[in-house]
Amino acid sequence: MKTNIGISEENRQKVTDILSVVLADEFLVYTKTLRAHWNLEGSDFHTKHEFFEEHYNAIKTFTDSVAERIRKLGHYAPGTMKEFLELTHITEKHKGGNSSDDYIKTLLEDHDSIIQYIRKNIGKIEEDLKDVGTADFLTGLMQEHEEMAWMLRATVAKPTDKK
């Protein structure tokens, strides 16, 4: 049945294109967080192992929510690694070793990148594409990533670091 939610098909397609990048980014950061959880080594293993598990579970929920948002707009979500790697704007590469600091620095870059991409597109989605619902959804998602980035940043910060 045709989707008739008060947003033109052209605008829904453009919003879906943006959401598909977000979905790919979410899936990659989810996978990279799993890698950190699985391969972490060091004296802080236990606490960071649990920390990464908490993060990947949250990101898994984000991923599902983005895919469902695409479906609500009447489109199909990408769902293969090939599609995700073609769509994402973050790298699947991990820089560094298996210490918590190395993983955290890599993941922090990814969260910051996702935040920037979402922030760049919220106004466009709301104002130009007339989709207040998705703009609101993405604002909430951005806030979740901001909190995760804060936690990651605070975990690797030294007491003398500023900003």
C-alpha positions in Angstrom: 0.0 0.0 0.0 1.2 3.5 -0.9 2.8 5.6 1.9 0.7 8.8 2.4 2.0 10.7 5.4 2.1 14.2 4.1 5.6 14.2 2.7 6.2 14.0 -1.0 7.8 10.8 -2.4 10.8 12.9 -3.6 11.4 14.3 -0.1 10.9 10.9 1.5 13.5 9.5 -0.8 16.0 12.2 0.0 15.4 11.7 3.8 15.8 8.0 3.3 19.1 8.6 1.5 20.4 10.5 4.5 19.0 7.9 7.0 20.7 5.1 5.0 24.1 6.8 5.6 23.2 7.1 9.3 22.2 3.4 9.3 25.5 2.4 7.7 27.5 4.5 10.2 25.6 3.0 13.1 26.2 -0.5 11.9 30.0 0.1 11.4 30.4 1.7 14.9 28.4 -1.2 16.3 30.7 -3.7 14.7 33.8 -1.7 15.8 32.5 -1.6 19.4 32.0 -5.4 19.3 35.6 -5.7 18.1 36.7 -3.7 21.1 34.6 -5.8 23.4 36.0 -9.0 22.0 39.7 -8.1 21.6 40.4 -5.8 24.4 43.5 -6.5 26.5 45.0 -4.8 29.5 44.7 -4.3 33.3 41.3 -2.6 32.8 39.9 -5.5 30.8 37.0 -6.3 33.0 35.6 -2.8 33.4 36.2 -1.8 29.8 34.8 -5.1 28.5 31.5 -4.3 30.3 31.7 -0.6 29.2 32.0 -1.7 25.5 29.2 -4.2 25.9 26.9 -1.5 27.3 27.8 0.7 24.3 27.3 -2.0 21.6 23.9 -2.9 23.1 22.8 0.7 22.9 24.1 1.1 19.3 22.3 -2.0 18.3 19.1 -0.4 19.4 20.0 2.8 17.5 20.6 0.7 14.4 17.2 -0.9 14.6 15.5 2.4 15.2 17.1 4.0 12.1 16.1 1.0 9.9 12.5 1.2 11.3 12.4 5.0 10.6 13.3 4.2 6.9 10.5 1.7 6.8 8.0 4.3 8.3 8.9 6.5 5.3 7.8 3.8 2.9 11.3 2.6 1.8 13.5 -0.4 2.4 16.6 -0.2 4.6 20.0 -1.3 3.3 21.0 -4.5 5.0 24.2 -5.9 3.6 27.8 -5.3 4.5 28.5 -4.3 0.9 25.7 -1.6 1.1 26.9 -0.4 4.5 30.5 0.0 3.3 29.4 1.8 0.2 27.1 4.2 2.2 29.2 4.9 5.4 31.4 7.9 5.7 33.4 6.4 8.6 36.2 3.8 8.1 36.0 0.2 9.2 39.7 0.4 10.0 40.9 0.4 13.6 43.8 2.6 14.4 46.0 1.2 17.2 46.3 -1.8 19.3 44.1 -3.7 21.7 44.3 -1.3 24.7 41.1 0.4 25.9 42.7 3.8 25.1 43.3 2.8 21.5 39.8 1.5 21.0 38.2 4.5 22.7 40.1 7.0 20.6 39.0 5.2 17.4 35.4 4.9 18.6 35.3 8.5 19.7 36.3 9.7 16.3 33.4 7.7 14.9 30.9 9.0 17.3 32.0 12.6 16.6 31.7 12.0 12.9 28.2 10.6 13.3 27.2 13.6 15.4 28.6 16.0 12.8 26.8 14.2 9.9 23.5 14.2 11.8 23.8 17.9 12.9 24.6 18.9 9.3 21.4 17.2 8.1 18.7 18.0 10.8 17.9 21.5 9.5 17.8 20.3 5.9 15.4 17.4 6.8 13.1 19.7 8.8 13.1 22.8 6.7 13.8 21.8 3.1 12.4 18.2 3.1 9.4 19.0 5.4 10.0 16.0 7.7 9.8 17.3 11.3 9.4 13.7 12.6 12.7 12.5 11.2 14.4 15.7 12.3 13.2 15.1 15.8 14.2 11.5 15.7 17.7 12.4 14.5 18.0 15.1 17.2 17.4 12.4 19.8 19.8 10.1 18.2 22.5 12.8 18.0 22.0 13.4 21.7 22.6 9.7 22.4 25.8 9.9 20.5 26.8 13.1 22.2 26.5 11.3 25.5 28.5 8.3 24.3 31.2 10.6 23.0 31.3 12.4 26.3 31.7 9.1 28.1 34.5 8.0 25.8 36.2 11.4 26.0 36.0 11.4 29.8 37.4 7.9 29.9 40.7 8.8 28.1 41.1 12.3 29.4 43.9 13.2 31.7 43.0 15.4 34.7 45.1 18.2 33.2 43.3 18.1 29.8 41.1 21.0 28.9 38.3 21.0 26.3 
